[in-house]
């Protein structure tokens, strides 16, 4: 089973790319979605988060107040590391369990913080979705209804563009052209199927 990690900076277009692979019948495992599941009400993950950060990170209905939690960890590296120590093992365990049930030619694991979590070694290939930073800023501003300065701070809190490109086996430049994106994903889809069938022989031909 070929395991492909899909990563990229905020607003680079990861979800759009993942949807194109899913439309081709490929299983996509989204770490952001799973991250919500492991801290849902009643889970041990949520209990651990509350024990570390206090009951103020809960909403009135008992669910996690993500905005409040982001406020606590955004400018506090120690708090962020503590949160990651709670959630990352749970996310990995859940992703592995889900992946074990899939029997397609290859899998896409969408992990925005792959670089930050030193997760490269767990995957056969890394696919990076990239775009110019100014386009990234514009997309964040539009999506989050925020200003350019706030968008830049969010981007600065993530791994650098260079760090992501340094671990890429495959690269998609997502400049907003749907036709180009579609054709690029189709080419990668065919390539990944080839790799899943022929393995190291296909990789050696690159």
C-alpha positions in Angstrom: 0.0 0.0 0.0 1.5 3.3 -1.1 1.0 6.0 1.5 1.2 9.6 0.2 1.3 12.5 2.6 -0.4 15.6 1.3 0.7 18.8 2.9 1.0 22.5 2.3 0.7 25.9 3.9 -2.6 27.4 5.0 -4.9 28.3 2.1 -2.6 26.6 -0.4 -5.5 24.4 -1.7 -4.9 21.1 0.1 -8.6 20.4 0.5 -9.3 21.1 -3.2 -6.5 18.7 -4.2 -7.7 16.0 -1.8 -11.2 16.2 -3.2 -9.8 15.6 -6.7 -8.1 12.5 -5.5 -11.2 11.4 -3.7 -13.2 11.9 -6.9 -10.9 9.2 -8.4 -11.9 6.7 -5.8 -8.8 7.2 -3.6 -9.2 7.1 0.2 -8.3 10.4 1.8 -7.6 10.6 5.5 -7.8 14.2 6.8 -5.8 14.8 10.0 -7.8 18.0 10.7 -11.1 16.1 10.7 -9.6 13.3 12.9 -8.2 16.0 15.2 -11.7 17.1 15.9 -12.9 13.5 16.5 -10.2 12.7 19.1 -11.3 15.7 21.3 -15.1 15.2 20.8 -17.2 15.3 24.0 -16.7 12.2 26.1 -13.3 11.3 24.7 -10.1 10.8 26.7 -8.5 13.4 24.4 -10.9 16.1 25.5 -10.5 15.2 29.2 -6.7 15.5 28.8 -7.0 18.9 27.1 -9.3 20.2 29.8 -6.9 18.9 32.5 -4.0 20.8 30.9 -5.7 24.0 29.8 -8.7 24.4 32.2 -12.5 24.3 31.9 -12.5 27.7 30.1 -11.6 25.8 26.9 -15.0 24.2 27.0 -18.2 25.7 25.4 -21.5 25.6 27.3 -22.5 22.4 25.6 -19.3 20.6 26.7 -17.6 20.7 23.4 -14.1 22.1 22.8 -14.0 25.9 22.3 -11.4 25.9 19.6 -11.1 29.7 19.4 -10.3 29.9 23.1 -7.8 27.1 22.8 -6.1 28.7 19.8 -5.8 31.9 21.8 -4.0 30.0 24.6 -1.4 28.3 22.4 -0.9 30.7 19.5 2.0 32.7 21.1 3.0 30.1 23.7 5.3 27.4 22.3 5.2 25.4 25.5 1.4 25.3 25.5 1.4 24.3 21.9 3.8 21.5 22.5 1.7 20.3 25.4 -1.4 20.2 23.2 0.5 18.4 20.4 1.7 15.8 23.0 -1.9 15.1 23.9 -3.5 15.1 20.4 -0.8 13.9 17.9 -0.5 10.3 19.2 -4.3 10.0 19.2 -4.5 11.4 15.7 -1.8 9.0 14.4 -3.5 6.0 16.1 -6.9 6.8 14.6 -5.4 7.5 11.1 -3.6 4.2 11.2 -6.7 2.3 12.2 -8.7 3.9 9.4 -5.9 3.3 6.8 -5.8 -0.4 7.7 -9.4 -0.8 6.5 -8.6 0.6 3.0 -7.5 -1.7 0.2 -7.2 0.8 -2.7 -4.0 1.2 -4.8 -2.7 4.0 -2.7 -3.9 6.4 0.1 -3.7 10.1 0.6 -3.0 11.3 4.2 -3.7 15.0 4.4 -1.5 16.4 7.1 -1.0 20.2 7.1 1.6 20.1 9.9 3.7 17.3 8.4 6.9 19.3 8.6 6.2 20.7 12.1 5.5 17.2 13.4 8.5 15.6 11.7 6.2 13.1 10.0 8.0 12.6 6.8 9.4 9.1 7.7 6.0 7.6 8.1 5.1 8.0 4.4 6.3 6.6 1.1 6.0 10.0 -0.7 5.2 13.6 0.2 3.0 15.7 -2.1 3.3 19.4 -1.4 0.6 21.9 -2.6 2.3 25.2 -3.0 1.3 28.7 -4.1 2.9 32.2 -4.0 2.7 33.8 -0.5 0.8 36.8 -1.7 -1.9 34.6 -3.1 -1.9 32.6 0.1 -2.4 35.9 2.1 -5.3 36.9 -0.1 -7.0 33.6 0.3 -6.6 33.7 4.1 -8.0 37.2 4.2 -11.0 36.2 2.1 -11.7 32.9 3.9 -11.2 34.2 7.5 -12.4 37.8 6.9 -9.2 39.1 8.4 -6.5 41.7 7.4 -3.2 41.1 5.7 -1.2 41.5 8.9 -3.2 38.8 10.7 -2.9 36.5 7.7 0.9 37.0 7.6 1.1 36.1 11.4 -0.8 32.9 10.8 1.5 31.9 7.9 4.6 32.8 9.9 3.5 30.5 12.7 3.7 27.5 10.3 6.8 25.9 8.8 8.4 27.9 6.0 7.6 27.4 2.4 11.2 26.3 1.8 11.0 23.6 4.6 8.0 22.1 2.9 9.5 22.2 -0.6 12.6 20.5 0.8 10.7 17.3 1.7 8.6 17.2 -1.4 8.7 14.2 -3.7 5.9 15.7 -5.8 4.7 19.3 -6.1 1.5 20.9 -7.2 1.6 24.6 -8.0 -1.9 25.8 -7.2 -2.2 29.2 -8.8 -5.9 29.1 -9.1 -6.2 27.5 -12.6 -8.8 24.7 -12.2 -7.8 23.0 -15.5 -4.1 22.9 -14.6 -5.0 21.5 -11.1 -7.2 18.8 -12.6 -4.6 17.7 -15.1 -1.8 17.7 -12.5 -3.8 15.5 -10.1 -4.7 13.1 -12.9 -1.0 12.7 -13.9 -0.1 12.1 -10.2 -3.0 9.7 -9.8 -1.6 7.6 -12.7 1.9 7.9 -11.3 0.8 6.7 -7.9 -1.0 3.7 -9.3 2.1 2.8 -11.3 4.2 3.1 -8.1 1.8 1.0 -6.1 2.0 -1.8 -8.8 5.7 -1.6 -9.7 7.2 -0.2 -6.5 10.9 0.5 -6.5 11.2 -0.2 -10.2 8.9 2.6 -11.1 10.5 4.9 -8.5 13.9 4.2 -10.1 12.7 5.4 -13.5 12.0 8.9 -12.1 
